[in-house]
Amino acid sequence: FANASPGFTEKLKSWLSWSWTYVCFLWFGMVLIMLYVLWSPLKLQETLTSVFLNTLTPKFYVALTGTSSLISGLILIFEWWYFRKYGTSFIEQVSVSHLRPLLGGVESSSTTGLFSSVNGDAEPRPSVSECKVWRNPLNLFRGAEYNRYTWVTGKEPLTYYDMNLSAQDHQTFFTGDTQQLRPEDAVMQKAWRERNPQARIRAAYQAIEINHHKYKYFLVHYKKQLGLLFINTLISCVHLCRCAAAYVLLAEEEATTITEAERLFKKALSIGKDGFYSTKKAHEIFSLCNTAGKDINLLVYIKRRLAMCARKLGRIKEAVKMMRDLMKEFPLLGMLNIHENLLEALLELQAYADVQAVLAKYDDISLPKSATICYTSALLKARAVSDKFSPEAASRRGLSTAEMNAVEAIHRAVEFNPHVPKYLLEMKSLILPPEHILKRGDSEAVAYAFFHLQHWKRAEGALNLLHCTWEGTFRIIPYPLEKGHLFYPYPGCTETADRELLPSFHEVSVYPKKELPFFILFTAGLCSFTAMLAMLTHQFPELMGVFAKAFFSTLFAPLGFFADKMESFMPSSFWHQLTRI
């Protein structure tokens, strides 16, 4: 019985929703019949004409249309505010939530939160928590690049949110997991959190000074106790305790040129490398060096930045070698995306075979994608056919197999990140990339195009092929917010995260753009139309009176035609008896 009760309730609800539609149509039909029946006895036509067209003055019509314009304008303002805040129309939401179930519609999809996948199955929509920000593999140097931009333009290229994320990364990477921090580590933790660049630089010098005094202290107090046998191990351990992270901060923020930054990074590398390779021996003697995990991260960071310095200074082959050695020495640190640095350097060398080899390793179905991987794959396939590609010829003869592969690769890349083509085609101006990016967001598109635009320009015809084919992606995907073709559905949280990562003077690219709801357009049109009527009636009352009479006569013409046809079918005595009743 418990199982039968819900079934009966559902049947009753479905019957009521089914009958409700027909009841509404029946009621509307009865209203029309009553109007037709009472049209002649009550002389409705003469009443409407005498009251609305002859009795009332033009001032009344001005007030009527002006009030309608004011009310519709207030509704428009409220609808616009609600749409900007919540992304939907208030009237539409109320209609869907309350009227649609009464008319037999499906419940609002907001309760289920499911979207259709490629194979038609239901899958959950990506939540806001899935919009994870990543460290930009090609982020610039603050002192040598970001600060120079600020000096020239007076604009801040980095947001506080972006710099705060970098401070958290540095504390995580460069500070040991031990609860008892060394004095210099405590100073550096404070340095990363400082908002003022000069305060960070002063803290870095303070950490170096603390290490300098500690170095002298160890040499004086432990030399006699250990003897000459362990003097080399002692010196290596003390080198480990010297604060290489402080030199990293100085290279990042105080150095005003890439050459100066490279010199400081090399000094930090000499300290970090000596300390890292002596950790195992020194740990058996002292408990001062229990920071092996920190030293690995620090060493990888320094080597990577040195490779980027070599790339920026034109020593590209040296940079490629350093990146390859780094990936071989620390293969488990794939989350740092060093292969994206390698891909960009190889593209600069025009070593396309090596680029394809790297893509074959990292463009795997089980690995997370990025704009660099997708668009580099599209670039390699496009350059094979782009020099001879012609839209007119392709429309006549059709696409060849190689051209089809290139177009499909472009469609795949555009589906992953639809913001990139406008930057590559220079339809939107570039800015300096942020230190963190959001995959599939505008921040990732800025970072990719900033470094890879030159590689697309170098491939003859590649940008022309991209220009002719990238918008076709949107015809393949019916509605990217809800469905995915090759990737999971496009997350709707990217706009919020990108606005936090990108500076305020940059216009954030939003895709898919939110279309204005129907009721906003309707109220805007109604407000404009009634305001125009009020102004015309005030200025030209006689002319608008003639226009109103012509309008109402035209409006009621179909009803009069319908009444004449009904009288020709029905005997006049029948209508006479109905009017007497």
Stockholm file with secondary structure:
# STOCKHOLM 1.0

chainA/1-581         FANASPGFTEKLKSWLSWSWTYVCFLWFGMVLIMLYVLWSPLKLQETLTSVFLNTLTPKFYVALTGTSSLISGLILIFEWWYFRKYGTSFIEQVSVSHLRPLLGGVESSSTTGLFSSVNGDAEPRPSVSECKVWRNPLNLFRGAEYNRYTWVTGKEPLTYYDMNLSAQDHQTFFTGDTQQLRPEDAVMQKAWRERNPQARIRAAYQAIEINHHKYKYFLVHYKKQLGLLFINTLISCVHLCRCAAAYVLLAEEEATTITEAERLFKKALSIGKDGFYSTKKAHEIFSLCNTAGKDINLLVYIKRRLAMCARKLGRIKEAVKMMRDLMKEFPLLGMLNIHENLLEALLELQAYADVQAVLAKYDDISLPKSATICYTSALLKARAVSDKFSPEAASRRGLSTAEMNAVEAIHRAVEFNPHVPKYLLEMKSLILPPEHILKRGDSEAVAYAFFHLQHWKRAEGALNLLHCTWEGTFRIIPYPLEKGHLFYPYPGCTETADRELLPSFHEVSVYPKKELPFFILFTAGLCSFTAMLAMLTHQFPELMGVFAKAFFSTLFAPLGFFADKMESFMPSSFWHQLTRI
#=GR chainA/1-581 SS CTTHHHHHHHHHHHHHHHHHHHHHHHHHHHHHHHHHHHHTTTTHHHHHIIIIIIISCHHHHHHHHHHHHHHHHHHHHHHHHHHHHHSSCHHHHHIIIIIHHHTTCCCCTTTTCEEECTTSCEEECCCGGGCCEEECTTCCCIIIIIHHHHHHHCCCCSCHHHHHHHHHHHHHHHSCSCSSCCHHHHHHHHHHHCSSHHHHHHHHHHHHHHHHHHHHHHHHHHHHHHCGGGHHHHHHHHHHHSCHHHHHHIIIIICCSHHHHHHHHHHHHHHHHHHHHTHHHHHTTCSTTCCHHHHHHHHHHHHHHHHHHHHHTTCHHHHHHHHHHHHHHCTTCGGGCHHHHHHHHHHHHTCHHHHHHHHHHHCCTTSCCCHHHHHHHHHHHHHTTGGGCCHHHHHHHCCCHHHHHHHHHHHHHHHHCTTHHHHHTTSSCCCCCCSEEETTSHHHHHHHHHHHHHHHHHSTTHHHHHHHHGGGHHHHSSCTTTCCSSSSCCCTTHHHHHHHHSCTTSCCCCSSCCCCCHHHHHHHHHHHHHHHHHHHHHHCHHHHHHHHHHHHHHHSHHHHHHHHHHHHHSCHHHHHHHHHC
#=GC SS_cons         CTTHHHHHHHHHHHHHHHHHHHHHHHHHHHHHHHHHHHHTTTTHHHHHIIIIIIISCHHHHHHHHHHHHHHHHHHHHHHHHHHHHHSSCHHHHHIIIIIHHHTTCCCCTTTTCEEECTTSCEEECCCGGGCCEEECTTCCCIIIIIHHHHHHHCCCCSCHHHHHHHHHHHHHHHSCSCSSCCHHHHHHHHHHHCSSHHHHHHHHHHHHHHHHHHHHHHHHHHHHHHCGGGHHHHHHHHHHHSCHHHHHHIIIIICCSHHHHHHHHHHHHHHHHHHHHTHHHHHTTCSTTCCHHHHHHHHHHHHHHHHHHHHHTTCHHHHHHHHHHHHHHCTTCGGGCHHHHHHHHHHHHTCHHHHHHHHHHHCCTTSCCCHHHHHHHHHHHHHTTGGGCCHHHHHHHCCCHHHHHHHHHHHHHHHHCTTHHHHHTTSSCCCCCCSEEETTSHHHHHHHHHHHHHHHHHSTTHHHHHHHHGGGHHHHSSCTTTCCSSSSCCCTTHHHHHHHHSCTTSCCCCSSCCCCCHHHHHHHHHHHHHHHHHHHHHHCHHHHHHHHHHHHHHHSHHHHHHHHHHHHHSCHHHHHHHHHC
//
